[in-house]
C-alpha cells in the first residue's frame, strides 16, 4: 500500500508538461505514465493551452483527461507564454495570483480537478500562495524541505535524482522531470533507471490523501 510522508521513507514523482500539444513529447509521456516506472504514479503538472499563442483547446483537453484518469493532475501556471513561465506583468490587474485562480476555474469548468500546483519557473509570492491554499491545491513549488499541510516540496531534478539513487537517500524524495526530457534518448534512459532504483528503495506516498 502507498504510504504517507511523515513516518516511512516515501517518494513522489511528477512531470512538468511544458509541451502538452507536442505530439512526440506527449507520446513519450503517455507511454511512461502508463508504464509507472519504479511503481510510481506520475503526477501530471500541466499548463492550460495558451489560446493567445494559438494553442488549441480540444486536443489539450483530450490529453489532460487521459493523464488525469491514470494519476493525480496538477496546475502548472505559465504566466507569460508557453516558453516563458515566470510573470513579466506582475503589476497587471490581479497580478499572478489572479491567473492561478482563473486557470484553476477554467480547468474545473471542463471537468478537470487539479489537486496539486507548481509555479512555472518556480515562481511564487505571498498572494500566489494564498490563492493556492484557497483553491485547496497542494503546493509543490517549494524547493527542498519536508512535507507540511498543503505543501509537498520538490526535492530532486532528473540529474539530482540520477546521482542520489546511487548513495544515501533522504527519507522524503519528490523527483520531477519535464516532458521534453523524454525527447532525449540519454535523459529518457537515465530517468527510467533512476526511477527503477528509487522504486526499489522508496514507497510511493499516498497521493490520494495528500491531494484530498
N, C-alpha and C positions, 0 to 999 in steps of 0.2 A: 504493500500500500504506500502511496506517496506520503511524505512526512511534511510537517510544518517547520519553518525556521524557528529557532529558539532553543530546541533541545538537540536532536540528532543533527549530524552533518548532512546538509542538503544542497541542492543546486537548482538553478533556474536557467533556462536558455531562451533568448529572444532574438528576433531578427528585425532590423530596421528596413522596411520595404521602401527604399528610395525610388525605385523604378517599377511601380506596380503595373504599368502598361507596357513595359519592355517584354516582348514575348519570350525571349530566351531566358532572361533573368527570372521571369515568373515560372517558366517550365522547370528550371533548376530548383527554385524554392518549393514549388508544388511537390516535386518528387521527394525532396528532403523532408518536408513536413510530414508527408505520408509515411515515410520510412522510419521516422522517430529515432534518429541516431542516438546511441547510448541509452535508449529508453526514455528520451525526453520529449514532451510535447513542446513544440517551438511556438512561443507567443509571437504573433504577427503584429508588430508595431507599424501601423500603416498610415500614411498621409492621404487625405482625401484627394480626389482629382482636382487639379488646378485648371478650372474652366477658363480663367483669364488667359492661360497659356495654351489653350486648345486641347486639353485633355478630356477625353470622352467619359461620360458617367456610366453608361451601361456595361462596358467591359470591366470597368473598375468594380462595379457592384457584384458582378458575377464572380470575380476573383476573390473579393473580400468575403463573400458569403461562403465560398469553398474553404478559405482559411479559417473562418470562424466556426465552421462545422467540425473542425478537427482539433482546435486548440483555442485558448482564450485570445481575444482580439484587443489590441490597444491602439490608442490615438498617438500619432507621431507628427505633431504640427510642424509644418514648414511655413514660416511667417512671411517670407518674401517671394520665393519662386520654387519650382521643382529642384533647382540646382543651387539655391541659396536659402539655407534653412533658417538662419538667425534673423531676427527682425531688424529692419532698417528704418521703419516708420513708427518707432515706439511712441511718438507724440500724437499719432492719429487717434481718432475718436475711439475710446475704449482701450486703446493700447493692445499689447499682445494677449492679455487675458481675454479680451472680447473675441479674438479669433479662436481661442481654445473653446470657449463656450459655443460659438457659432458652429464650429466643426463637429463638436460632440452632438449638438442638436441635429445637425444635418444627417449624421450617421444614424441617430436614433429614429429620426423620421422615416428612414428607409429600412427599418427593422434590424439594424446592426447595433449591438450593445457593447461599446468599448468598456473594458474593465481596468485597463492599465493606461499609463501615459508616460511618454518620454519626449521632452522638448527637443525639437530639431536643433542640431548644433550644440546640444546640451544646454540650451538657453533656458533660464527661468528667472523669475523675480518674485517679489512678495505677492503681487496681485495674481500672477500665474499660479503660484502655489495655492492661493486661496480659491481660485476657480477650480483647480484640480480637486481639491478637497470637497468643495461644494457639489461637484459633479459626481462624487463618490468613486473617483478613479484612484488606483494605486499608483503612486508616483515613482517611476524608475529613473528619473533624471539625475538624482544624486550619484556621484561617482565615488564608490567605496563606502565602507562602514557596514553596520549591521542593520537588518530589517527592523522597522518600528511600525506602529499602527499607521496604515496609509502610505507607507514608504517601503519600497523594495529596491535598494540601491543596485546599480550596475557596477560590477567589480572587474570584469576581465574582457578585454577585446580579444579578437581571434589570436593575435600574436602573443598576448599575455597568457591566454589560456594554453596555447601550444607549449609554452615554456613551463607554466605552472604545473601541468599534469605530470611532469617528469620528476617533480620534487614534492615537498610538503605542501599541502593544500590547506587554506583556512576552512573553518567549519562551514561557512556560507560562501557560495560562489554563484554569481549571476553573470553568465557569459553571454556576449552579444556578438553579432556579425551583421554585415549588410548584404542585401540580396545581390549586389554587384560583385561581392567576393566570390560568389558561386560561378561567375563567368571565367574566372582564372583557374585553370586545372590544378596548379600547385596549391593555391589557397583553398580550393574545394577539397583536395585530398587532406590537407592539414586540418581542416575543420572536422572532417569525418573521423580522422584518427584521434584528434583531441577529444571529441565528444564521446567516442567509444571508451577512451581511457577515463574520462570524467565519470561516465556512467558506471564503470567498474568500481568507483571509489565513493560516489555520492548518489544518494537517492533524490528523486525529484521532489521538490517542495509541493505541498498541497495547493495547487493553483486555484482550485475552486474555493477554498477557504480564504485565500489571500484576496481574491477578487470579489468576494461577496460584499 
